[in-house]
Amino acid sequence: MTGLYSQVKLNQQFIILALRYKELFTGSSGNTLDNVPFEIAGYLTQIDTGVIDADFMNSRFDKFLKMLRQDGVDKDQLQLTLDDLHKSFASLTQEEQKYANIFLHGVQSGNATLESSKTFREYITEYQFKAKNAEITHISQAFGLDEVKLRNLMISGISEYNINEYGRFDDLKNTIDKTKTMEYFEKLEGAKIPAFKINIKVHNLLQKFIINGGFEIGNTN
């Protein structure tokens, strides 16, 4: 067990060394990995340092969670721990940071379901996945379109240049409920809209939605 622990620690230290090394030669000094002043093992410069970001973020989350669960915890100290966790979000996209914060609000309010086997990164992915599902369901219901066809089109790797390849986009649009779609846009804009403009609006919105992998459309409720 001691030998295994030592090996794990050694691997972690090696990865950290790789990260520092890569930072040194990709920083503001203008150096790159192409002009390293001495040779080291090739894989040192090729290690995916994303694992360090994920591990560090998870360690900050664990620390925050332990402190949050303590009785009579100092609020200022808890905030400092939360701030440390937020600083670890640097490797996340803006969208991922959004869902990380939504999850954290759920943790703080006691509404989030926590599992000991899940990492902080897994919670973010789960929240993001659920949100994307909700976005697809929302637009499908708003326009009365075929949700299965929409999902299939979104996972087919299309772009604005081939979105209608084999007539797939037209096929999806043919499933749209025109009455529901008109009601949606007229409620959204608070005015009557000619049918030809509705067709343009739904075409543009649906195309943008698919190409961008989904987003929250305007709520008319």
N, C-alpha and C positions, 0 to 999 in steps of 0.2 A: 504493500500500500504506500509506504514511504517513497519507494522508487517511482511509482506511478505519479504521486503528488509532485515529486521533484521534476518529473518530465513535463507535466502540465504547466508548472510554473516556468520552466525553461522555455517552453513553446510560447507562452504568453509574453515573456520578456523578449523573445526573438521577434515576435510580431510587432511589439512596441518599438523595438529597434528599427524594424523595417519602416514603420510609420514615420519615425523621426528622420530616418535617412531620406525617405521620399520627400518629406517636407523641406529638408535642407537643400535639396537639389531641384525643387520646383517652386521655390519661393521668389521673393522680389529681387533677389540678387542677379537673376537672369540665368543662373545655372540650370541645366536640365540633366536628365539621366543619361543623355548622350555624351556628356563631357565629364563624367565622374572621374576624379583624379586618381583613383586606384580601383583595382578589380575586386569584386566580392562575388559570392555565389549568385548566379543569375536570378534565382528565384527570390532573393532578398528584395529586389526591386520590383517584383511582379506580384507580391502578396496582396490580396484584396483586403485592404485595411478597413473595409466596411464592417468586418466582424468586430473590430475594436470599438467602433462607434456604437454598435448594437449592444455589446457587452457593457460598455461604460454607461449607456443610457439605462440599461436594465438595472445596473448596480445603484444608480441614482434613484430609480423608481423604488427599488426595494428599501432603500434607506428612508425615503419619504413615507412609504407605507408603514414601516415599523414605527416611525415617529408619530404618524397620524393615529395609530392604534393605541398609543400610550395614554394613560390617564393623566390629566393635569399637565399636558404638554405645553411648553412655552410657545405662544403664538408667533413671536418674532423668530424663534429658532426654527419653527415649522415652516415659516415663510422663506427663510434662508435655504432650507432644504429643498423647497419647491422651486426656488429660483435656480438652484444648482441643476435641478432636473430640466428646467426650461432651457438652460444653456446647452444641454446635451442634444437639443433638437436641431442643432446646426446642420446635421447630415440629412435631415428630412426635407422633403419638398414642402411647399407652402400648404398644399392640400393635406399632406400627411400631418403637418403641424396642427392644422385645423381639427382633425379627428383625434389627435393626441390630446388636445385641450378639451375637447368634448368628453373624451373618456375620463380625463382627470377631474372634470367637474362632477361626473357621475360617481367617481370614487369618493370625492369630498362630501357629496350629498348622501352617500350611502346607497345610491341607486344602481351602481355598477355591480355586476356579478363577477367575482374574482375566483380564479382557479390557480392553485399553487403550481401547476405544471406549465402555465402560460407565461411567456415573456412579455415585456412591455410592448415590444415590436409586434408581437402577435395580436395583442389587443387593438393596436392601431389598425392593422390589416383587417381585423374582424369588423371594426366599426366602419371602416372605409367600404368594405364589401357590402355590408348591410345598407349603407347610405346609397351606394350605386344601385343596388337592387330596388330600393325605394324610389329612386329617380326614374328608373325604367318603368316601374309599375305606374307611377304618377303620370308620366307622359302618355303611356298606353291607354290609361283610363280617360285622360283628358281628351284624347283624340279618337278614342274607341277603336284603336288599331290592333293588329295582331301582335301581341307581345312576344310570342315565340319567334316570329319572323324578325322582329326588331332585334331581339337578343342574338339571333344567328348572324344577322348582318353586322352587329357591333363586334363580334368576335372573329370576323372573317378577315381582319387586317386590311380593310379598305381605306381609301383616301378620297379626296374630293375629285380626283381624276378617274377613279374606277368605281365610284360608289354605285353607278347604275350598270355595271358590267353584268351581262346576261339578264338585264332588265330587273335586277333584284330590288333596286330602290323604287322603281315604278310599281313593282309587285307589292311592296310594303305600303306604298301610298294608296293603292287600290283598296286596301282594307280599312282605310280611314272612314269614320262615321262623320259625314259632312255636317250634320246637324249639331253634333257634340262639338265639333271643331269650331263652327261658327259661334256657338254659345260661349266657348272658352275665350276666344279672342275679343268678342264684343263685351264680355264681362271684364276682361283684363283692361281694355282700353276705354270702357264706359261709353261706347258709341256704336252706331250701326256701321257695318263694314260690307262693301260690295263683295259678292261671291268670288270674283276673280282676284281680289286682293287677299281674301282668305286663303286661296290656293297658293299664292306667292308666299304668304307668311308661314303657312304650315310647311311648305317645301323648304324654305330657308332655315326655319327653326329645327326641323327634323334632321336635315342634312348636317347642320352645325352640331346638334346633339350627338349624332352617330360618330362623326369625325373626331369630336373632342372626348369621346368615351363617356358621355353623359354629364349632366349638370342639373341644378335645381331650376325648373321652369317656374314662371310666375304663378302664384297661387291666387285663385279667384274666389276662394271661400271667405 
